[in-house]
Structures are given as structure tokens and as C-alpha cells.
């Protein structure tokens, strides 16, 4: 890839490029200057100006041309709008997976389709390996297992992966920092970016409140049906959020069910359903009984089996409990070191969901919830109505 063959993407990341047998650390950045209504106020809190400043400084230092591609409208239409809709339905979407699939390696690639580029380089911690016998590209775990980002790239298609170059897959993060200092790059001490990129300093609850609004609902203990208090809307609560663990939501009645003994053995969390599969090779693996999976970003894997029905919905069986399965998140599947694809988690804890007691479900359906009176004081050991 020639030095002039570099185009920026919408957020800051680190990337290595081999240029004339030398390794340069390039920080890719981008700037969008058009906004959707109500999105502008939040975008103004995103540190894009700082991103662009660093991108320009690094590119000037290594003599790489920087061109900005404007993708704000696409980002709103394909990612942000989807997030808002998912939260309205009580699910917990993953913006990072969607941004990679729909923006960085879709809308961006479309935008440069008429330009003379062979590949897109990105600073994700993962590897792309191509099998020369069948010309298929595979997504492989990075050397740095803590920073590994194959989970976020697991929903890419074969066509997207074929055009992707991931030079950081063979380099641990501390080595990236060391090389940045060695080359005296302007961004050598810059902190890693965390959180949802378009929010910047805005709290997620503020963003959700702005676009969905607020509607008072009640909190009920899943095991007893006890009235514990009120909330501003079920969409502010994600599964497994604390201090009381959110275990289920009644979207129709705007009720959030919580549990204080979330880790008890009678709560099954070893089976969940997955849909909307995308397999990187184009088809599922032949043997689905001996896979590994991740249900969130991080170094933790589960050995698992996957049974896909005729309707395309699969059931995943784990060997042990997981305390944070949430509908809307992604489950990424692996064969040894290779990520073979992923799907969207539909429902946790078997087909029945978390076992909310009948009393709690009946109260959730009450039209006049003012009759519940005042919230109860939390008891040290709740009486579990499921055992009555």
C-alpha cells in the first residue's frame, strides 16, 4: 500500500502500515460536519476535533495524505437509529459490532469504491489470514488476548474481510505504545478511547432520555413480586445492571424485574437462543458440537455447542453459568483460534427467560399501580415465591 493510499475513517484508531520496508504507526481519524436533528448537540461533545488534530499531526510526520470521508448521515441511519429502536424494545444492542459492520467496513468502503484502493487498514487487535487453496479469508485471534477485538469484527462478511488489513494482530498493546514512543509520534501518550464513540462526554442515560423520553414505571422483585420503587423507563435499564440485578423487563407494561439473589443455582443461565447468524465463510461450520464462544468483549471463552433449527434460530449450550446474557448483544463463535461468525442473542436462560414469579407478573399487568402503596424496605433474605 503506497503512502498516498490512506483514507481516514470516522473514529481514531492505531494502525501499522509497511511502507518501503519500514513500519510506521499511523493514527487514523475522521471528521463529520453535517448532523441529524437533535443529534448535533450530542455530537458537539464528541472529541472529533482532537481526533483530527492527532490524525493530521501523525500523517504530516510520516508523509501520508489524509482525506476525510463524511459518514454522519450513514452513522445515524445505520447505527444510532437502530440502537434507539432496540432500546425501545427492551434489548441491549452492541454499537461497536454494528459500526464495524455497517460503517467502517461497509459505508466507508462504498464511499471509496471509485478511488484506487486495494485494502483498508484498521487498528483493530485481530488477524486476517487467507487460505490460498480456496482463497477464503479468516478472522483469527490477536497476540494480545486482553485487547483482542475479534468479537467486534465477528459479524463481518467474507467480502469485507478480504479487503481488510489488521497489522496490530501480531503486536501486543504495550509494544504498540513502545513503538509510538520510539517513532516520537504525537499521540504516543494518548489515552485509549472508551465507551460509545459518538457520545463523547455525554452520559448514555442522557442520550437515551433525549431520544426516547421518560415514562415512570415500577421496579418489582422477580422472586417475590415485592414493589421496590419506580424508574424513568425500562429502556434506561440493561440486563445485569446493578445494584439490584436487572433480570427481565415487561416492555408492554413498562415494568423492570430485579433480583437480589441473582447468582442462586436455580437460575439457569447455561442456555440461550441466537438468531440473525452471519458466518464469515458464508456457511456454518460442519461440526457445531465443539465450538467456543464469547458473549461479550474480553478474554473469556466458553466451550459450547450450537443447535440450529430449520427456522434459522440456534440454541447455545454452555458448560457453566453466565451472569450477563442480554438480548440484543452478540455471541461470537470460534473454532480454536479462528472466529467463524456470530449471531444476535435473542433470549437467555433457556426458552423461558428468567423465572419471574406469577405474583410479580400479575402485578406488572395491573392498570392502576398506585394501589401498590409505598415501596417496601429491602429484606436481608427475600422469601422466594417461586418455591411456594
C-alpha positions as CSV (number, residue, x, y, z in Angstrom):
1,X,0.0,0.0,0.0
2,X,1.5,3.3,-1.0
3,X,1.7,6.2,1.5
4,X,-0.8,8.2,-0.6
5,X,-3.3,5.3,-0.4
6,X,-4.5,6.1,3.0
7,X,-8.0,7.4,3.8
8,X,-9.3,8.2,7.2
9,X,-12.3,6.5,8.9
10,X,-14.8,8.0,11.3
11,X,-13.0,7.4,14.6
12,X,-9.5,7.3,15.9
13,X,-7.6,4.0,15.9
14,X,-4.0,2.9,15.6
15,X,-2.7,1.1,12.6
16,X,0.7,-0.2,11.3
17,X,1.5,0.1,7.6
18,X,4.5,-1.4,5.9
19,X,5.8,1.4,3.7
20,X,9.1,0.8,1.8
21,X,10.1,-1.9,4.3
22,X,9.7,0.4,7.3
23,X,7.0,0.3,9.9
24,X,5.1,3.5,10.6
25,X,2.5,3.9,13.3
26,X,-0.4,5.7,11.7
27,X,-3.3,7.2,13.7
28,X,-6.4,7.2,11.5
29,X,-9.0,9.8,12.3
30,X,-12.0,11.5,10.8
31,X,-14.4,14.4,10.9
32,X,-18.1,14.7,10.1
33,X,-19.6,18.2,9.7
34,X,-23.3,17.5,9.0
35,X,-25.8,16.5,11.7
36,X,-29.2,15.0,12.1
37,X,-31.8,17.0,14.1
38,X,-31.2,16.6,17.8
39,X,-28.0,14.7,17.1
40,X,-26.0,17.9,16.8
41,X,-25.9,18.8,20.4
42,X,-24.6,15.4,21.4
43,X,-22.1,15.2,18.5
44,X,-20.6,18.5,19.7
45,X,-19.4,16.7,22.8
46,X,-17.6,14.1,20.8
47,X,-13.8,14.8,20.7
48,X,-13.6,14.7,16.9
49,X,-11.6,17.9,16.7
50,X,-8.9,16.4,19.0
51,X,-9.0,13.2,16.9
52,X,-8.5,15.1,13.7
53,X,-5.7,17.1,15.2
54,X,-3.8,14.0,16.1
55,X,-4.5,12.4,12.8
56,X,-3.1,15.4,10.9
57,X,0.0,15.6,13.1
58,X,0.8,11.9,12.7
59,X,0.1,11.9,8.9
60,X,2.3,15.0,8.4
61,X,5.1,13.4,10.4
62,X,5.1,10.2,8.2
63,X,4.2,12.0,5.0
64,X,0.8,10.2,4.5
65,X,-2.0,12.1,2.8
66,X,-5.1,12.4,4.9
67,X,-8.5,12.6,3.3
68,X,-11.8,13.0,5.3
69,X,-14.8,10.9,4.4
70,X,-18.1,12.3,5.7
71,X,-20.4,9.5,7.1
72,X,-22.5,11.2,9.8
73,X,-25.8,10.5,7.9
74,X,-24.9,6.9,7.4
75,X,-23.9,6.5,11.0
76,X,-27.2,7.9,12.2
77,X,-29.3,5.8,9.8
78,X,-27.5,2.5,10.2
79,X,-26.3,2.6,13.8
80,X,-27.8,5.2,16.1
81,X,-31.3,4.8,14.9
82,X,-31.0,1.0,15.3
83,X,-29.7,1.5,18.9
84,X,-32.7,3.7,19.8
85,X,-35.2,1.2,18.3
86,X,-33.6,-1.7,20.1
87,X,-33.7,0.0,23.4
88,X,-37.4,0.8,22.8
89,X,-38.0,-2.9,22.5
90,X,-36.1,-3.7,25.7
91,X,-33.0,-5.1,24.2
92,X,-29.3,-4.2,24.7
93,X,-27.7,-3.6,21.3
94,X,-23.9,-3.5,20.6
95,X,-22.9,-0.3,18.8
96,X,-19.3,-1.4,18.2
97,X,-20.2,-4.5,16.2
98,X,-22.7,-2.5,14.2
99,X,-20.3,0.3,13.5
100,X,-17.7,-2.1,12.1
101,X,-20.2,-4.0,10.0
102,X,-22.3,-1.1,8.7
103,X,-20.0,1.9,8.7
104,X,-16.2,1.3,8.9
105,X,-16.2,-1.6,6.5
106,X,-19.4,-1.0,4.6
107,X,-20.4,2.6,4.2
108,X,-16.8,3.7,4.2
109,X,-15.8,1.1,1.6
110,X,-18.7,2.2,-0.5
111,X,-17.6,5.8,-0.3
112,X,-14.1,5.0,-1.6
113,X,-15.2,2.4,-4.2
114,X,-14.4,4.8,-7.0
115,X,-10.9,5.5,-5.6
116,X,-7.8,3.5,-6.4
117,X,-7.6,1.5,-3.1
118,X,-7.0,-2.2,-2.7
119,X,-7.3,-2.6,1.1
120,X,-8.5,-0.8,4.2
121,X,-6.1,-0.8,7.2
122,X,-7.5,-0.7,10.7
123,X,-6.0,-0.6,14.1
124,X,-8.2,-3.5,15.5
125,X,-6.4,-6.1,17.5
126,X,-7.1,-9.2,15.3
127,X,-5.6,-11.1,12.4
128,X,-6.8,-11.7,8.9
129,X,-5.4,-15.0,7.4
130,X,-6.1,-16.1,3.8
131,X,-6.2,-19.7,2.7
132,X,-4.5,-19.7,-0.7
133,X,-6.1,-23.1,-1.6
134,X,-9.7,-21.8,-1.5
135,X,-9.0,-18.0,-1.3
136,X,-11.1,-17.7,1.8
137,X,-10.1,-15.2,4.4
138,X,-10.4,-16.0,8.1
139,X,-10.6,-13.9,11.3
140,X,-8.0,-15.0,13.8
141,X,-7.3,-14.1,17.5
142,X,-4.7,-11.4,18.1
143,X,-1.5,-12.0,20.0
144,X,-2.8,-9.7,22.8
145,X,-5.7,-11.7,24.2
146,X,-6.8,-8.9,26.6
147,X,-7.1,-6.4,23.8
148,X,-8.3,-8.9,21.2
149,X,-11.2,-7.4,19.2
150,X,-12.4,-10.3,17.1
151,X,-15.6,-10.1,19.0
152,X,-16.3,-6.7,17.5
153,X,-15.4,-7.9,14.0
154,X,-17.3,-11.2,14.2
155,X,-20.2,-10.0,12.1
156,X,-18.2,-9.0,9.0
157,X,-18.8,-10.8,5.7
158,X,-16.2,-12.6,3.6
159,X,-16.2,-9.7,1.1
160,X,-15.5,-7.2,3.9
161,X,-12.8,-9.3,5.5
162,X,-11.0,-9.8,2.1
163,X,-10.3,-6.1,1.9
164,X,-9.2,-5.7,5.5
165,X,-5.6,-5.4,6.7
166,X,-5.1,-5.6,10.5
167,X,-1.4,-5.1,11.2
168,X,-1.8,-4.9,15.0
169,X,-2.9,-8.5,15.3
170,X,0.7,-9.7,15.8
171,X,1.7,-7.0,18.2
172,X,0.7,-6.6,21.9
173,X,-0.6,-3.2,23.1
174,X,2.4,-2.4,25.2
175,X,4.6,-2.9,22.2
176,X,2.5,-0.5,20.2
177,X,3.0,2.1,22.9
178,X,6.7,1.4,22.9
179,X,7.0,1.8,19.1
180,X,4.9,5.0,19.2
181,X,7.4,6.5,21.6
182,X,10.3,5.2,19.5
183,X,9.0,7.0,16.5
184,X,8.1,10.0,18.6
185,X,4.5,10.1,17.4
186,X,2.3,13.0,18.6
187,X,-0.3,10.5,20.0
188,X,2.2,8.3,21.9
189,X,0.7,9.0,25.3
190,X,-2.9,9.5,24.3
191,X,-5.4,7.5,26.4
192,X,-7.3,4.7,24.8
193,X,-10.8,5.6,23.7
194,X,-13.6,4.0,25.8
195,X,-17.4,4.0,25.6
196,X,-19.7,4.7,22.7
197,X,-17.7,7.0,20.4
198,X,-20.5,9.4,19.2
199,X,-21.5,10.2,22.8
200,X,-18.2,11.7,23.9
201,X,-18.7,13.2,27.4
202,X,-22.5,12.8,27.3
203,X,-23.9,10.1,29.6
204,X,-25.7,7.3,27.9
205,X,-28.8,7.8,30.1
206,X,-29.0,11.4,28.9
207,X,-28.8,10.4,25.2
208,X,-31.5,7.7,25.7
209,X,-33.7,10.2,27.6
210,X,-33.3,12.7,24.8
211,X,-34.4,10.4,22.0
212,X,-36.8,8.1,23.8
213,X,-38.1,10.2,26.6
214,X,-39.1,9.2,30.1
215,X,-42.1,7.3,31.4
216,X,-42.4,6.3,35.0
217,X,-42.7,2.6,35.7
218,X,-42.2,0.3,38.6
219,X,-39.5,-2.0,39.9
220,X,-40.6,-5.4,41.1
221,X,-38.5,-8.2,42.7
222,X,-38.6,-11.1,40.4
223,X,-38.8,-13.8,43.1
224,X,-41.4,-12.2,45.4
225,X,-43.3,-9.6,43.4
226,X,-42.5,-7.0,46.1
227,X,-42.8,-3.4,44.9
228,X,-39.3,-1.9,45.3
229,X,-39.7,1.5,43.7
230,X,-40.1,3.4,40.4
231,X,-37.9,4.0,37.4
232,X,-37.9,6.5,34.5
233,X,-38.4,4.0,31.7
234,X,-37.4,0.4,31.2
235,X,-35.1,1.5,28.3
236,X,-32.7,3.0,30.9
237,X,-32.1,-0.4,32.4
238,X,-30.0,-3.2,30.8
239,X,-29.8,-6.8,31.9
240,X,-27.4,-7.4,34.8
241,X,-27.1,-3.7,35.8
242,X,-26.6,-3.1,39.5
243,X,-27.0,-2.6,42.4
244,X,-30.1,-4.7,42.1
245,X,-29.6,-7.0,39.2
246,X,-32.0,-6.4,36.3
247,X,-33.1,-9.8,35.2
248,X,-36.1,-9.2,33.0
249,X,-38.4,-6.5,31.6
250,X,-42.1,-6.3,30.8
251,X,-41.9,-3.9,27.8
252,X,-45.6,-3.7,27.3
253,X,-46.3,-2.6,30.9
254,X,-43.0,-0.7,31.4
255,X,-42.0,-2.9,34.4
256,X,-38.5,-3.8,35.4
257,X,-37.9,-7.0,37.3
258,X,-34.8,-7.2,39.6
259,X,-33.2,-9.8,41.8
260,X,-31.0,-9.7,44.9
261,X,-30.1,-13.4,44.7
262,X,-29.2,-13.4,41.1
263,X,-26.4,-15.9,41.5
264,X,-28.5,-18.6,43.1
265,X,-28.2,-22.1,41.5
266,X,-31.9,-22.3,40.5
267,X,-31.5,-19.5,37.9
268,X,-30.5,-21.3,34.7
269,X,-28.0,-19.3,32.6
270,X,-26.4,-22.1,30.6
271,X,-28.7,-22.0,27.5
272,X,-29.8,-19.2,25.2
273,X,-31.1,-18.6,21.7
274,X,-29.3,-16.9,18.9
275,X,-30.6,-15.6,15.6
276,X,-29.5,-13.5,12.6
277,X,-26.4,-15.5,12.1
278,X,-23.6,-14.4,9.9
279,X,-20.8,-16.8,9.1
280,X,-17.6,-15.3,7.8
281,X,-17.0,-18.1,5.3
282,X,-20.6,-17.9,4.0
283,X,-21.9,-21.1,5.7
284,X,-21.9,-22.5,9.2
285,X,-19.1,-24.9,10.3
286,X,-19.7,-28.6,9.7
287,X,-19.3,-29.6,13.4
288,X,-21.4,-27.3,15.7
289,X,-20.9,-29.5,18.8
290,X,-17.4,-28.4,19.6
291,X,-17.2,-24.6,19.3
292,X,-16.0,-21.9,21.6
293,X,-17.9,-18.7,22.1
294,X,-17.7,-15.2,23.6
295,X,-20.9,-13.5,24.8
296,X,-19.1,-10.2,25.3
297,X,-15.8,-8.5,24.5
298,X,-12.9,-9.7,26.7
299,X,-10.6,-12.7,27.1
300,X,-13.2,-15.1,28.5
301,X,-14.3,-18.0,26.3
302,X,-16.8,-20.8,26.8
303,X,-16.8,-24.2,25.2
304,X,-20.2,-24.6,23.7
305,X,-22.4,-26.5,21.4
306,X,-24.9,-24.9,18.9
307,X,-28.1,-26.5,17.5
308,X,-29.6,-24.6,14.6
309,X,-33.3,-25.3,13.8
310,X,-34.9,-25.1,10.4
311,X,-36.2,-21.6,11.1
312,X,-32.6,-20.4,11.5
313,X,-32.7,-19.9,15.2
314,X,-30.0,-21.6,17.2
315,X,-29.7,-22.8,20.8
316,X,-26.4,-22.4,22.5
317,X,-25.4,-24.7,25.5
318,X,-22.7,-23.5,27.8
319,X,-20.9,-25.8,30.3
320,X,-21.3,-23.3,33.2
321,X,-23.5,-20.4,34.2
322,X,-23.0,-16.9,32.8
323,X,-24.4,-14.0,34.7
324,X,-24.7,-11.3,32.0
325,X,-26.5,-12.7,29.0
326,X,-28.6,-9.9,27.4
327,X,-30.9,-10.0,24.3
328,X,-29.5,-7.8,21.6
329,X,-25.9,-8.5,22.3
330,X,-23.8,-10.7,20.0
331,X,-22.5,-14.2,20.6
332,X,-19.3,-14.8,18.6
333,X,-18.3,-18.4,17.7
334,X,-14.8,-19.8,17.3
335,X,-13.0,-23.0,16.2
336,X,-9.8,-23.0,18.1
337,X,-8.1,-19.6,17.2
338,X,-10.4,-18.7,14.3
339,X,-13.6,-16.7,14.7
340,X,-16.1,-18.2,12.3
341,X,-19.0,-15.8,12.8
342,X,-21.6,-14.6,15.2
343,X,-25.3,-14.0,15.8
344,X,-27.6,-11.9,17.9
345,X,-28.6,-13.2,21.4
346,X,-32.4,-13.5,21.4
347,X,-33.2,-14.8,24.8
348,X,-31.3,-16.1,27.8
349,X,-31.9,-18.8,30.5
350,X,-33.5,-21.4,28.3
351,X,-36.7,-20.6,26.3
352,X,-38.5,-19.4,29.4
353,X,-36.4,-16.5,30.3
354,X,-35.5,-15.6,33.9
355,X,-38.0,-17.3,36.2
356,X,-40.2,-14.3,37.3
357,X,-42.9,-15.5,39.7
358,X,-46.6,-15.3,38.9
359,X,-47.3,-12.7,41.6
360,X,-44.8,-10.3,40.0
361,X,-46.2,-10.9,36.5
362,X,-49.7,-10.3,37.8
363,X,-48.7,-7.0,39.5
364,X,-47.0,-5.9,36.3
365,X,-50.3,-6.2,34.4
366,X,-52.2,-4.0,36.9
367,X,-53.6,-0.9,35.3
368,X,-53.7,1.2,38.5
369,X,-50.3,0.7,40.1
370,X,-51.0,3.5,42.6
371,X,-52.7,0.8,44.7
372,X,-49.3,-0.7,45.5
373,X,-48.6,1.9,48.1
374,X,-45.1,2.7,49.2
375,X,-42.1,0.6,48.2
376,X,-41.1,-1.9,50.8
377,X,-37.9,-1.9,52.8
378,X,-35.3,-4.4,51.4
379,X,-35.2,-7.5,53.5
380,X,-31.9,-9.4,54.1
381,X,-33.3,-12.7,52.8
382,X,-36.3,-12.4,50.5
383,X,-39.0,-15.1,50.6
384,X,-38.9,-16.7,47.1
385,X,-42.4,-17.1,45.9
386,X,-41.2,-19.5,43.2
387,X,-40.9,-22.1,45.9
388,X,-44.4,-21.7,47.3
